[in-house]
Amino acid sequence: MSSLFGYEGKKVVLTGGTTGVGAAAVERIAELGCTDLTVLDIKEPTGPATRFIPTDMSDPTSIDAAVEAIGTGVDVLFNNAGVAGVHATDFVIRVNYLGVRRLTLGLVPGMPRGGAIVNTASIAGQGWPDNLAKILELIAIEDWDESLAWLAENDELVSADAYGFSKQIAQVWTMYSSVHTASAHGVRTNSVCPGPIDTPLMDDFIKTMTEQVIQWTVEQSGGTMLTADDIARAVVMLGTDASVAMNGHNMIADHGFSASMTTGQVDFSGLG
């Protein structure tokens, strides 16, 4: 049974491994036997990664260089790096979607069958059904610069909530790309959609979402904020053989908040 959750003999790549969920995931992956763990980030991680490649996930040239350095044979790719909505709109989309897409498409042709891709999305992207047609329109654009041009042309839609929209794209991209990665390469693609997490990024989220909304969400889901390790466990599980039947799934990890919302059991009085 333990081999279902192990990383022995697997070549793993993880983006954003210096702090938060990524740093916690690095610890977990190493504990589970991985001896070939590459982290892509702008800062070097302090955890037990075996290799560090400085990478700017907003820059296609930097991403392409990382792909070349990594080579083939990646068993599990964790697209974890992300930024909050305090940054410029195009930067948010570049890191949270375009960079994820470019790295994935660069590595997946060399991944062995049975491999896994895990994207870090968010419950902030649950509104994707309202924008599905536009998101599919963006996803259909393969070129980086043409995608940026689309963002500029649709600024009213995107900039209203750049982070939320980027995570809508992340959820749709997970579902959309999973069809091709599975059929063409035998690689499954899933995402984890966390609620509010106690990480260094929380200050940025408070600036854009307000502390009242964050605390209300936590109160409506048991009263305890998720930790980086809570989400790392879910992320790491999706990369193991235990999740072999899962593909194209956006797994909600929010202490039940979405379940309460969907079934009408939340108390909105806390929002004043």
LUMBAPA-189475 format. One line per 3 residues: number of its first residue (from 1); their letters; for each residue x, y, z of N, C-alpha, C. Coordinates in Angstrom, 3 decimals, always signed. Example, Ala and Ser with C-alpha at 12.3 -4.5 7.8 and 13.67 -1.06 7.14 Angstrom:
BEGIN
1) as) +13.190:-5.690:+7.800:+12.300:-4.500:+7.800:+13.200:-3.300:+7.800 ~ +12.850:-2.250:+7.080:+13.670:-1.060:+7.140:+12.900:+0.030:+7.870
end
This chain:
BEGIN
1) mss) +0.822:-1.204:+0.000:+0.000:+0.000:+0.000:+0.859:+1.258:+0.000 ~ +1.980:+1.260:+0.767:+2.791:+2.466:+0.875:+3.345:+2.901:-0.470 ~ +3.599:+1.941:-1.392:+4.146:+2.297:-2.697:+3.182:+3.143:-3.509
4) lfg) +1.883:+3.032:-3.208:+0.901:+3.852:-3.914:+1.108:+5.331:-3.648 ~ +1.665:+5.657:-2.503:+1.853:+7.050:-2.111:+3.322:+7.467:-2.130 ~ +4.188:+6.597:-2.626:+5.613:+6.871:-2.593:+6.134:+7.607:-3.814
7) yeg) +7.323:+8.178:-3.676:+7.990:+8.876:-4.767:+9.371:+8.290:-5.047 ~ +9.590:+7.078:-4.565:+10.869:+6.421:-4.817:+11.074:+6.234:-6.319 ~ +12.246:+6.616:-6.815:+12.571:+6.408:-8.214:+11.896:+7.357:-9.184
10) kkv) +11.180:+8.355:-8.677:+10.466:+9.281:-9.556:+11.230:+10.593:-9.721 ~ +11.195:+11.099:-10.944:+11.778:+12.400:-11.249:+10.673:+13.441:-11.133 ~ +10.864:+14.392:-10.234:+9.806:+15.344:-9.898:+10.279:+16.782:-10.135
13) vlt) +9.380:+17.595:-10.677:+9.633:+19.030:-10.856:+8.518:+19.801:-10.173 ~ +8.897:+20.816:-9.404:+7.917:+21.630:-8.685:+8.269:+23.105:-8.841 ~ +7.281:+23.931:-9.169:+7.509:+25.371:-9.257:+7.043:+26.042:-7.965
16) ggt) +7.732:+27.116:-7.583:+7.344:+27.841:-6.381:+7.581:+27.046:-5.113 ~ +8.799:+26.588:-4.915:+9.085:+25.704:-3.780:+9.797:+26.357:-2.621 ~ +9.851:+27.685:-2.612:+10.612:+28.373:-1.575:+9.813:+28.622:-0.301
19) tgv) +8.534:+28.959:-0.451:+7.683:+29.258:+0.702:+6.323:+28.587:+0.550 ~ +5.518:+28.691:+1.593:+4.124:+28.273:+1.532:+3.903:+26.825:+1.172 ~ +2.883:+26.586:+0.343:+2.501:+25.230:-0.048:+3.655:+24.520:-0.740
22) gaa) +4.372:+25.242:-1.604:+5.480:+24.626:-2.329:+6.567:+24.123:-1.409 ~ +6.947:+24.923:-0.420:+7.980:+24.506:+0.529:+7.515:+23.300:+1.335 ~ +6.241:+23.297:+1.739:+5.701:+22.160:+2.480:+5.665:+20.913:+1.605
25) ave) +5.339:+21.099:+0.325:+5.301:+19.960:-0.598:+6.688:+19.373:-0.814 ~ +7.701:+20.227:-0.903:+9.081:+19.744:-1.051:+9.437:+18.815:+0.106 ~ +9.082:+19.218:+1.318:+9.358:+18.387:+2.496:+8.635:+17.046:+2.398
28) ria) +7.363:+17.093:+2.023:+6.571:+15.859:+1.944:+7.087:+14.917:+0.863 ~ +7.411:+15.476:-0.303:+7.887:+14.653:-1.418:+9.193:+13.957:-1.053 ~ +10.075:+14.695:-0.386:+11.345:+14.098:+0.047:+11.109:+13.008:+1.075
31) elg) +10.187:+13.245:+2.013:+9.863:+12.245:+3.032:+9.343:+10.955:+2.402 ~ +8.692:+11.098:+1.245:+8.096:+9.947:+0.568:+9.071:+9.275:-0.391 ~ +10.352:+9.588:-0.255:+11.375:+8.820:-0.954:+11.938:+9.409:-2.225
34) ctd) +11.554:+10.617:-2.590:+12.058:+11.198:-3.832:+13.517:+11.628:-3.664 ~ +14.343:+11.204:-4.608:+15.759:+11.592:-4.598:+16.132:+12.368:-5.863 ~ +15.123:+12.790:-6.617:+15.346:+13.577:-7.833:+14.252:+14.641:-7.906
37) ltv) +14.425:+15.694:-7.122:+13.407:+16.739:-6.987:+13.989:+18.092:-7.390 ~ +13.496:+18.619:-8.499:+13.950:+19.909:-9.025:+12.934:+20.988:-8.710 ~ +13.394:+22.090:-8.152:+12.530:+23.227:-7.855:+12.843:+24.381:-8.800
40) ldi) +11.803:+24.950:-9.393:+11.918:+26.153:-10.209:+11.329:+27.311:-9.424 ~ +12.100:+28.341:-9.222:+11.638:+29.495:-8.449:+12.596:+30.647:-8.711 ~ +12.235:+31.832:-8.244:+13.148:+32.971:-8.380:+14.114:+33.033:-7.204
43) kep) +13.774:+32.339:-6.118:+14.657:+32.256:-4.956:+14.944:+30.792:-4.654 ~ +16.153:+30.519:-4.181:+16.542:+29.142:-3.907:+15.834:+28.609:-2.667 ~ +15.255:+27.427:-2.744:+14.566:+26.851:-1.584:+15.555:+26.387:-0.523
46) tgp) +15.091:+26.362:+0.707:+15.926:+25.873:+1.802:+15.611:+24.417:+2.136 ~ +14.542:+23.889:+1.566:+14.134:+22.517:+1.845:+14.978:+21.500:+1.090 ~ +14.620:+20.207:+1.214:+15.432:+19.111:+0.687:+15.273:+18.835:-0.808
49) atr) +15.246:+19.885:-1.631:+15.268:+19.681:-3.074:+16.668:+19.235:-3.480 ~ +16.769:+18.471:-4.561:+18.077:+18.004:-5.009:+18.655:+18.895:-6.092 ~ +17.818:+19.766:-6.657:+18.283:+20.661:-7.726:+17.432:+21.921:-7.737
52) fip) +18.071:+23.030:-8.012:+17.370:+24.315:-8.111:+17.719:+24.974:-9.440 ~ +16.678:+25.355:-10.192:+16.885:+26.072:-11.442:+16.194:+27.432:-11.317 ~ +16.957:+28.521:-11.222:+16.323:+29.846:-11.138:+15.417:+30.072:-12.348
55) tdm) +14.146:+30.349:-12.087:+13.170:+30.461:-13.172:+12.146:+31.529:-12.861 ~ +11.900:+32.386:-13.823:+10.862:+33.406:-13.738:+9.657:+32.898:-14.516 ~ +8.601:+32.506:-13.812:+7.438:+31.910:-14.469:+6.592:+32.924:-15.234
58) sdp) +7.006:+34.186:-15.240:+6.321:+35.192:-16.054:+7.055:+35.439:-17.363 ~ +8.201:+34.777:-17.552:+9.083:+35.037:-18.687:+9.237:+33.776:-19.536 ~ +8.744:+33.782:-20.774:+8.816:+32.569:-21.610:+10.236:+32.110:-21.879
61) tsi) +11.183:+33.046:-22.002:+12.571:+32.669:-22.247:+13.154:+31.911:-21.057 ~ +12.838:+32.374:-19.849:+13.297:+31.706:-18.642:+12.690:+30.315:-18.521 ~ +11.425:+30.203:-18.859:+10.741:+28.908:-18.789:+11.335:+27.933:-19.799
64) daa) +11.573:+28.401:-21.016:+12.148:+27.532:-22.045:+13.529:+27.041:-21.640 ~ +14.302:+27.902:-20.993:+15.629:+27.499:-20.534:+15.518:+26.419:-19.466 ~ +14.528:+26.547:-18.587:+14.317:+25.532:-17.550:+13.922:+24.200:-18.168
67) vea) +13.051:+24.234:-19.163:+12.625:+23.004:-19.844:+13.829:+22.285:-20.440 ~ +14.706:+23.043:-21.075:+15.900:+22.450:-21.682:+16.815:+21.857:-20.615 ~ +16.950:+22.567:-19.497:+17.822:+22.084:-18.423:+17.271:+20.829:-17.758
70) igt) +15.961:+20.745:-17.651:+15.317:+19.599:-16.995:+15.415:+18.349:-17.855 ~ +15.170:+18.499:-19.147:+15.224:+17.356:-20.049:+13.977:+16.493:-19.980 ~ +14.108:+15.246:-20.352:+12.965:+14.333:-20.413:+12.885:+13.475:-19.151
73) gvd) +11.818:+12.680:-19.100:+11.691:+11.695:-18.023:+11.074:+12.195:-16.742 ~ +10.401:+13.360:-16.773:+9.740:+13.873:-15.568:+8.503:+13.032:-15.282 ~ +8.453:+12.423:-14.118:+7.300:+11.595:-13.750:+6.146:+12.430:-13.197
76) vlf) +6.478:+13.476:-12.448:+5.441:+14.309:-11.838:+5.851:+15.772:-11.941 ~ +4.921:+16.586:-12.442:+5.121:+18.034:-12.539:+4.101:+18.731:-11.656 ~ +4.598:+19.495:-10.696:+3.726:+20.290:-9.836:+3.814:+21.761:-10.255
79) nna) +2.756:+22.254:-10.886:+2.667:+23.669:-11.251:+2.088:+24.424:-10.060 ~ +2.942:+24.759:-9.121:+2.484:+25.336:-7.869:+2.663:+26.843:-7.769 ~ +3.654:+27.404:-8.457:+3.947:+28.835:-8.331:+2.733:+29.680:-8.698
82) gva) +2.517:+30.759:-7.937:+1.399:+31.653:-8.228:+1.558:+32.966:-7.493 ~ +0.839:+33.968:-7.969:+0.865:+35.287:-7.332:-0.564:+35.756:-7.094 ~ -0.704:+36.682:-6.141:-2.016:+37.239:-5.801:-2.341:+38.432:-6.701
85) gvh) -3.530:+38.969:-6.518:-4.009:+40.029:-7.387:-3.488:+41.414:-7.109 ~ -2.470:+41.534:-6.256:-1.886:+42.853:-5.981:-0.986:+43.303:-7.125 ~ -0.654:+42.397:-8.013:+0.241:+42.711:-9.126:-0.547:+43.149:-10.352
88) atd) +0.172:+43.628:-11.361:-0.457:+44.025:-12.618:-1.187:+42.838:-13.233 ~ -2.286:+43.132:-13.906:-3.140:+42.077:-14.454:-2.378:+41.111:-15.346 ~ -1.603:+41.629:-16.290:-0.924:+40.733:-17.226:+0.117:+39.875:-16.521
91) fvi) +0.747:+40.406:-15.448:+1.715:+39.625:-14.686:+1.030:+38.463:-13.971 ~ -0.140:+38.720:-13.390:-0.903:+37.679:-12.707:-1.246:+36.550:-13.675 ~ -1.719:+36.909:-14.861:-2.110:+35.885:-15.832:-0.885:+35.160:-16.379
94) rvn) +0.221:+35.876:-16.559:+1.435:+35.229:-17.058:+1.929:+34.161:-16.085 ~ +1.980:+34.490:-14.802:+2.470:+33.527:-13.816:+1.457:+32.413:-13.572 ~ +0.193:+32.795:-13.402:-0.815:+31.828:-12.968:-1.397:+30.980:-14.097
97) ylg) -1.194:+31.402:-15.360:-1.696:+30.588:-16.466:-0.670:+30.391:-17.578 ~ -0.196:+31.483:-18.188:+0.674:+31.330:-19.348:+1.955:+30.580:-19.017 ~ +2.539:+30.866:-17.871:+3.746:+30.158:-17.470:+3.487:+28.688:-17.205
100) vrr) +2.364:+28.411:-16.561:+1.959:+27.023:-16.297:+1.800:+26.264:-17.614 ~ +1.116:+26.888:-18.548:+0.879:+26.248:-19.844:+2.195:+25.985:-20.581 ~ +3.070:+26.988:-20.607:+4.312:+26.848:-21.377:+5.210:+25.762:-20.778
103) ltl) +5.341:+25.742:-19.469:+6.164:+24.719:-18.826:+5.592:+23.327:-19.060 ~ +4.276:+23.210:-18.915:+3.620:+21.919:-19.108:+3.822:+21.401:-20.526 ~ +3.548:+22.243:-21.511:+3.668:+21.803:-22.900:+5.122:+21.536:-23.278
106) glv) +6.043:+22.180:-22.567:+7.449:+21.920:-22.837:+7.922:+20.587:-22.290 ~ +7.349:+20.161:-21.174:+7.802:+18.938:-20.518:+6.989:+17.692:-20.846 ~ +5.688:+17.856:-21.098:+4.830:+16.673:-21.210:+5.211:+15.726:-22.349
109) pgm) +5.726:+16.197:-23.489:+6.101:+15.216:-24.524:+7.179:+14.235:-24.068 ~ +8.007:+14.638:-23.092:+9.069:+13.766:-22.597:+8.716:+13.024:-21.327 ~ +7.468:+13.154:-20.866:+7.056:+12.457:-19.649:+6.641:+11.019:-19.974
112) prg) +6.993:+10.073:-19.128:+6.606:+8.684:-19.363:+5.124:+8.462:-19.104 ~ +4.571:+7.441:-19.738:+3.176:+7.092:-19.480:+2.993:+6.742:-18.006 ~ +1.864:+7.158:-17.451:+1.635:+6.956:-16.032:+2.049:+8.149:-15.204
115) gai) +2.586:+9.190:-15.856:+3.007:+10.386:-15.147:+1.823:+11.232:-14.712 ~ +2.131:+12.306:-13.976:+1.060:+13.146:-13.439:+1.464:+14.613:-13.459 ~ +0.480:+15.451:-13.721:+0.625:+16.904:-13.636:-0.383:+17.394:-12.613
118) vnt) +0.076:+18.214:-11.677:-0.805:+18.746:-10.637:-0.695:+20.269:-10.644 ~ -1.808:+20.936:-10.910:-1.859:+22.394:-10.913:-2.430:+22.894:-9.596 ~ -1.884:+23.983:-9.074:-2.464:+24.609:-7.896:-3.412:+25.702:-8.368
121) asi) -4.701:+25.463:-8.202:-5.726:+26.430:-8.595:-6.240:+27.111:-7.322 ~ -7.548:+27.330:-7.211:-8.125:+27.983:-6.029:-9.633:+27.941:-6.120 ~ -10.299:+27.982:-4.950:-11.751:+28.109:-4.980:-12.157:+29.482:-5.500
124) agq) -11.207:+30.417:-5.597:-11.494:+31.722:-6.188:-11.827:+31.596:-7.675 ~ -11.525:+30.426:-8.254:-11.821:+30.203:-9.664:-13.106:+29.449:-9.920 ~ -13.946:+29.301:-8.889:-15.178:+28.523:-9.040:-16.191:+29.167:-9.991
127) gwp) -15.992:+30.441:-10.326:-16.938:+31.106:-11.226:-16.676:+30.853:-12.697 ~ -15.831:+29.896:-13.021:-15.489:+29.649:-14.426:-16.676:+29.351:-15.344 ~ -17.758:+28.713:-14.868:-18.857:+28.453:-15.808:-19.423:+29.725:-16.448
130) dnl) -19.381:+30.838:-15.715:-19.913:+32.091:-16.260:-19.041:+32.645:-17.375 ~ -17.779:+32.253:-17.404:-16.851:+32.795:-18.399:-16.242:+31.716:-19.290 ~ -16.875:+30.548:-19.329:-16.280:+29.414:-20.035:-15.978:+29.718:-21.500
133) aki) -16.911:+30.342:-22.198:-16.707:+30.609:-23.630:-15.482:+31.489:-23.854 ~ -15.328:+32.527:-23.045:-14.190:+33.430:-23.192:-12.884:+32.732:-22.790 ~ -12.926:+31.916:-21.758:-11.718:+31.219:-21.321:-11.258:+30.232:-22.398
136) lel) -12.202:+29.517:-23.000:-11.845:+28.597:-24.078:-11.284:+29.353:-25.278 ~ -11.779:+30.551:-25.488:-11.257:+31.403:-26.561:-9.780:+31.725:-26.310 ~ -9.454:+32.053:-25.057:-8.073:+32.332:-24.696:-7.217:+31.080:-24.799
139) iai) -7.698:+29.979:-24.268:-6.935:+28.732:-24.282:-6.619:+28.278:-25.700 ~ -7.489:+28.613:-26.651:-7.276:+28.220:-28.046:-6.095:+28.950:-28.678 ~ -5.645:+30.032:-28.046:-4.505:+30.797:-28.555:-3.215:+30.170:-28.037
142) edw) -2.359:+29.727:-28.943:-1.144:+29.030:-28.544:+0.031:+29.973:-28.308 ~ +0.063:+31.092:-29.021:+1.195:+31.998:-28.946:+1.133:+32.872:-27.690 ~ +2.287:+33.052:-27.036:+2.382:+33.839:-25.801:+1.959:+35.289:-26.026
145) des) +2.545:+35.934:-27.033:+2.251:+37.344:-27.279:+0.816:+37.557:-27.747 ~ +0.298:+36.642:-28.525:-1.098:+36.742:-28.959:-2.038:+36.587:-27.764 ~ -1.644:+35.773:-26.812:-2.442:+35.620:-25.596:-2.457:+36.920:-24.806
148) law) -1.309:+37.579:-24.719:-1.241:+38.865:-24.024:-2.089:+39.911:-24.738 ~ -2.110:+39.853:-26.059:-2.946:+40.782:-26.824:-4.420:+40.539:-26.529 ~ -4.801:+39.260:-26.403:-6.190:+38.923:-26.059:-6.542:+39.492:-24.692
151) lae) -5.628:+39.389:-23.753:-5.868:+39.917:-22.408:-6.101:+41.419:-22.452 ~ -5.308:+42.115:-23.269:-5.468:+43.563:-23.396:-6.817:+43.915:-24.011 ~ -7.236:+43.125:-24.985:-8.517:+43.371:-25.650:-9.702:+43.067:-24.737
154) nde) -9.491:+42.206:-23.770:-10.561:+41.812:-22.851:-10.280:+42.303:-21.432 ~ -9.648:+43.451:-21.346:-9.216:+43.970:-20.053:-10.371:+44.157:-19.077 ~ -11.529:+44.565:-19.553:-12.660:+44.795:-18.661:-13.059:+43.514:-17.940
157) lvs) -13.008:+42.401:-18.638:-13.336:+41.106:-18.036:-12.244:+40.643:-17.092 ~ -10.997:+40.770:-17.530:-9.875:+40.196:-16.803:-9.497:+41.006:-15.570 ~ -9.383:+42.326:-15.717:-8.849:+43.154:-14.642:-9.812:+43.362:-13.481
160) ada) -11.084:+43.049:-13.665:-12.055:+43.198:-12.575:-11.645:+42.351:-11.375 ~ -11.076:+41.190:-11.635:-10.552:+40.309:-10.586:-9.505:+39.421:-11.244 ~ -8.311:+39.962:-11.423:-7.267:+39.248:-12.170:-6.934:+37.901:-11.542
163) ygf) -6.838:+37.870:-10.206:-6.506:+36.606:-9.548:-7.626:+35.589:-9.736 ~ -8.852:+35.994:-9.453:-9.976:+35.078:-9.605:-10.093:+34.568:-11.027 ~ -9.910:+35.467:-12.007:-9.997:+35.046:-13.407:-8.855:+34.098:-13.758
166) skq) -7.648:+34.368:-13.221:-6.519:+33.479:-13.511:-6.771:+32.076:-12.978 ~ -7.466:+31.979:-11.855:-7.753:+30.669:-11.286:-8.959:+30.010:-11.958 ~ -9.831:+30.816:-12.553:-10.854:+30.248:-13.426:-10.176:+29.574:-14.621
169) iaq) -9.212:+30.277:-15.202:-8.466:+29.700:-16.322:-7.759:+28.427:-15.876 ~ -7.171:+28.450:-14.681:-6.439:+27.275:-14.185:-7.337:+26.054:-14.101 ~ -8.564:+26.251:-13.627:-9.484:+25.124:-13.534:-9.895:+24.618:-14.913
172) vwt) -10.210:+25.554:-15.814:-10.612:+25.145:-17.168:-9.435:+24.519:-17.912 ~ -8.245:+25.108:-17.764:-7.055:+24.550:-18.414:-6.791:+23.135:-17.916 ~ -6.980:+22.886:-16.635:-6.804:+21.546:-16.087:-7.726:+20.557:-16.795
175) mys) -8.988:+20.922:-16.917:-9.946:+20.032:-17.581:-9.644:+19.885:-19.065 ~ -9.391:+21.005:-19.716:-9.170:+21.012:-21.169:-7.919:+20.231:-21.549 ~ -6.801:+20.533:-20.887:-5.534:+19.907:-21.257:-5.472:+18.438:-20.871
178) svh) -6.267:+18.043:-19.872:-6.217:+16.662:-19.400:-6.610:+15.667:-20.489 ~ -7.468:+16.077:-21.406:-7.906:+15.186:-22.479:-6.725:+14.814:-23.370 ~ -5.954:+15.828:-23.764:-4.814:+15.579:-24.661:-3.669:+14.889:-23.941
181) tas) -3.355:+15.335:-22.732:-2.223:+14.725:-22.031:-2.465:+13.244:-21.759 ~ -3.716:+12.903:-21.499:-4.035:+11.498:-21.232:-4.022:+10.668:-22.509 ~ -4.671:+11.163:-23.551:-4.785:+10.369:-24.783:-3.473:+10.279:-25.538
184) ahg) -2.715:+11.377:-25.570:-1.488:+11.394:-26.361:-0.265:+10.912:-25.595 ~ -0.260:+11.105:-24.284:+0.946:+10.812:-23.521:+0.733:+9.866:-22.336 ~ -0.514:+9.546:-22.014:-0.764:+8.684:-20.865:-0.450:+9.360:-19.557
187) vrt) -0.548:+10.687:-19.539:-0.255:+11.475:-18.344:-1.542:+12.124:-17.845 ~ -1.834:+11.973:-16.578:-3.055:+12.543:-16.022:-2.795:+13.960:-15.511 ~ -3.830:+14.810:-15.560:-3.718:+16.204:-15.126:-4.878:+16.543:-14.197
190) nsv) -4.559:+17.033:-13.018:-5.563:+17.436:-12.042:-5.124:+18.725:-11.353 ~ -6.022:+19.301:-10.576:-5.648:+20.483:-9.792:-6.181:+20.360:-8.377 ~ -5.583:+21.141:-7.490:-6.094:+21.315:-6.135:-6.591:+22.751:-6.028
193) cpg) -7.786:+22.919:-5.461:-8.407:+24.243:-5.331:-8.571:+24.567:-3.850 ~ -7.581:+25.228:-3.252:-7.646:+25.509:-1.813:-8.541:+26.694:-1.491 ~ -8.963:+26.731:-0.222:-9.546:+27.929:+0.349:-8.419:+28.774:+0.909
196) pid) -8.710:+29.755:+1.776:-7.660:+30.593:+2.363:-6.629:+29.761:+3.126 ~ -5.350:+30.058:+2.852:-4.246:+29.318:+3.475:-3.362:+30.283:+4.247 ~ -2.906:+29.850:+5.392:-2.004:+30.652:+6.210:-0.583:+30.534:+5.663
199) tpl) -0.256:+31.391:+4.684:+1.069:+31.426:+4.067:+1.508:+32.880:+3.957 ~ +2.766:+33.125:+3.559:+3.225:+34.503:+3.389:+2.413:+35.310:+2.371 ~ +1.690:+34.633:+1.475:+0.868:+35.334:+0.486:-0.416:+35.902:+1.083
202) mdd) -0.758:+35.507:+2.300:-2.031:+35.920:+2.883:-2.145:+37.444:+2.965 ~ -1.053:+38.135:+3.263:-1.105:+39.595:+3.337:-1.542:+40.201:+2.006 ~ -1.077:+39.627:+0.905:-1.483:+40.104:-0.419:-2.959:+39.835:-0.669
205) fik) -3.439:+38.674:-0.236:-4.850:+38.352:-0.439:-5.750:+39.266:+0.393 ~ -5.313:+39.604:+1.585:-6.090:+40.518:+2.431:-6.230:+41.880:+1.756 ~ -5.167:+42.321:+1.073:-5.211:+43.614:+0.391:-6.250:+43.647:-0.720
208) tmt) -6.461:+42.524:-1.389:-7.395:+42.503:-2.522:-8.768:+41.966:-2.150 ~ -8.839:+41.038:-1.191:-10.114:+40.420:-0.834:-10.698:+40.955:+0.468 ~ -9.914:+41.665:+1.242:-10.211:+42.221:+2.568:-10.132:+41.130:+3.640
211) eqv) -9.707:+41.543:+4.807:-9.581:+40.604:+5.919:-10.947:+40.082:+6.351 ~ -11.982:+40.923:+6.207:-13.330:+40.504:+6.603:-13.791:+39.304:+5.792 ~ -13.585:+39.349:+4.480:-14.018:+38.246:+3.613:-13.212:+36.987:+3.918
214) iqw) -11.899:+37.150:+4.107:-11.056:+35.992:+4.415:-11.509:+35.335:+5.712 ~ -11.699:+36.131:+6.768:-12.092:+35.588:+8.068:-13.481:+34.974:+8.012 ~ -14.381:+35.587:+7.261:-15.732:+35.033:+7.110:-15.673:+33.653:+6.453
217) tve) -14.854:+33.530:+5.423:-14.711:+32.239:+4.742:-14.200:+31.178:+5.703 ~ -13.222:+31.547:+6.509:-12.672:+30.605:+7.485:-13.725:+30.218:+8.514 ~ -14.474:+31.212:+9.007:-15.515:+30.942:+10.003:-16.595:+30.018:+9.470
220) qsg) -16.890:+30.139:+8.177:-17.930:+29.312:+7.571:-17.435:+27.917:+7.186 ~ -16.181:+27.629:+7.504:-15.643:+26.304:+7.181:-14.871:+25.725:+8.361 ~ -15.460:+25.864:+9.541:-14.905:+25.215:+10.725:-14.122:+26.112:+11.649
223) gtm) -13.778:+27.317:+11.194:-13.117:+28.275:+12.062:-11.601:+28.174:+12.126 ~ -11.013:+27.258:+11.376:-9.561:+27.103:+11.377:-9.023:+27.293:+9.966 ~ -8.072:+28.206:+9.809:-7.501:+28.434:+8.492:-6.622:+27.265:+8.076
226) lta) -6.673:+26.935:+6.813:-5.827:+25.881:+6.270:-4.358:+26.246:+6.407 ~ -3.518:+25.249:+6.608:-2.078:+25.471:+6.649:-1.460:+25.068:+5.312 ~ -0.230:+25.508:+5.099:+0.478:+25.126:+3.880:+0.613:+23.613:+3.783
229) ddi) +0.853:+22.955:+4.902:+1.007:+21.498:+4.881:-0.313:+20.792:+4.588 ~ -1.430:+21.376:+5.045:-2.736:+20.785:+4.720:-2.885:+20.639:+3.210 ~ -2.574:+21.715:+2.494:-2.749:+21.709:+1.042:-1.647:+20.915:+0.362
232) ara) -0.439:+20.984:+0.918:+0.663:+20.203:+0.348:+0.324:+18.716:+0.328 ~ -0.335:+18.234:+1.369:-0.705:+16.819:+1.418:-1.639:+16.453:+0.260 ~ -2.608:+17.333:-0.024:-3.534:+17.082:-1.126:-2.810:+17.129:-2.468
235) vvm) -1.944:+18.121:-2.623:-1.171:+18.272:-3.854:-0.296:+17.044:-4.084 ~ +0.425:+16.647:-3.061:+1.340:+15.510:-3.180:+0.580:+14.220:-3.461 ~ -0.579:+14.037:-2.858:-1.384:+12.837:-3.111:-1.741:+12.708:-4.588
238) lgt) -2.095:+13.836:-5.230:-2.494:+13.784:-6.637:-1.337:+13.413:-7.553 ~ -0.110:+13.538:-7.061:+1.036:+13.147:-7.866:+1.412:+11.695:-7.724 ~ +0.760:+10.981:-6.811:+1.111:+9.580:-6.555:+0.245:+8.622:-7.361
241) das) +0.642:+7.363:-7.349:-0.112:+6.330:-8.056:-1.464:+6.058:-7.422 ~ -1.690:+6.575:-6.224:-2.993:+6.403:-5.581:-4.091:+7.142:-6.336 ~ -3.716:+8.133:-7.140:-4.713:+8.926:-7.870:-4.792:+8.545:-9.345
244) vam) -4.410:+7.313:-9.659:-4.296:+6.882:-11.055:-5.608:+7.020:-11.833 ~ -6.762:+6.941:-11.170:-8.047:+7.029:-11.870:-8.525:+8.467:-12.063 ~ -7.811:+9.417:-11.485:-8.259:+10.812:-11.529:-7.591:+11.553:-12.676
247) ngh) -8.398:+12.193:-13.507:-7.890:+12.985:-14.614:-8.895:+14.076:-14.958 ~ -8.408:+15.313:-15.078:-9.291:+16.433:-15.394:-10.132:+16.869:-14.221 ~ -9.677:+16.569:-13.019:-10.464:+16.859:-11.812:-9.888:+18.051:-11.063
250) nmi) -10.746:+18.993:-10.689:-10.372:+20.113:-9.842:-10.815:+19.788:-8.421 ~ -9.864:+19.330:-7.625:-10.184:+18.850:-6.285:-10.250:+20.004:-5.286 ~ -11.423:+20.203:-4.708:-11.623:+21.281:-3.741:-11.043:+20.869:-2.396
253) adh) -10.255:+21.774:-1.805:-9.642:+21.525:-0.498:-9.835:+22.780:+0.343 ~ -11.019:+22.924:+0.920:-11.356:+24.192:+1.595:-12.103:+24.004:+2.911 ~ -11.885:+22.850:+3.565:-12.561:+22.563:+4.841:-14.087:+22.572:+4.709
256) gfs) -14.593:+22.347:+3.497:-16.038:+22.235:+3.316:-16.764:+23.525:+2.987 ~ -16.037:+24.627:+2.781:-16.693:+25.904:+2.500:-17.550:+25.834:+1.229 ~ -17.004:+25.266:+0.168:-17.760:+25.187:-1.093:-18.999:+24.318:-0.945
259) asm) -18.898:+23.268:-0.158:-20.062:+22.410:+0.084:-21.161:+23.192:+0.796 ~ -20.759:+24.010:+1.774:-21.735:+24.829:+2.496:-22.387:+25.850:+1.580 ~ -21.571:+26.466:+0.722:-22.108:+27.453:-0.223:-23.088:+26.808:-1.186
262) ttg) -22.709:+25.671:-1.741:-23.537:+25.013:-2.751:-24.884:+24.566:-2.183 ~ -24.891:+24.163:-0.917:-26.136:+23.656:-0.322:-26.845:+24.706:+0.525 ~ -26.428:+25.952:+0.421:-27.129:+27.043:+1.095:-27.030:+27.049:+2.604
265) qvd) -25.890:+26.596:+3.123:-25.771:+26.498:+4.581:-24.798:+27.507:+5.190 ~ -24.406:+28.530:+4.434:-23.521:+29.542:+4.970:-24.339:+30.686:+5.592 ~ -23.728:+31.372:+6.529:-24.353:+32.509:+7.191:-23.701:+33.792:+6.681
268) fsg) -24.451:+34.557:+5.891:-23.893:+35.754:+5.271:-23.890:+36.967:+6.208 ~ -24.410:+36.820:+7.393:-24.487:+37.970:+8.305:-23.107:+38.478:+8.692 ~ -22.121:+37.593:+8.659:-20.766:+37.990:+9.004:-20.113:+38.925:+8.027
271) lg) -20.740:+39.091:+6.848:-20.200:+39.998:+5.851:-20.720:+41.424:+6.034 ~ -21.577:+41.593:+7.032:-22.069:+42.930:+7.363:-22.953:+43.531:+6.303
end
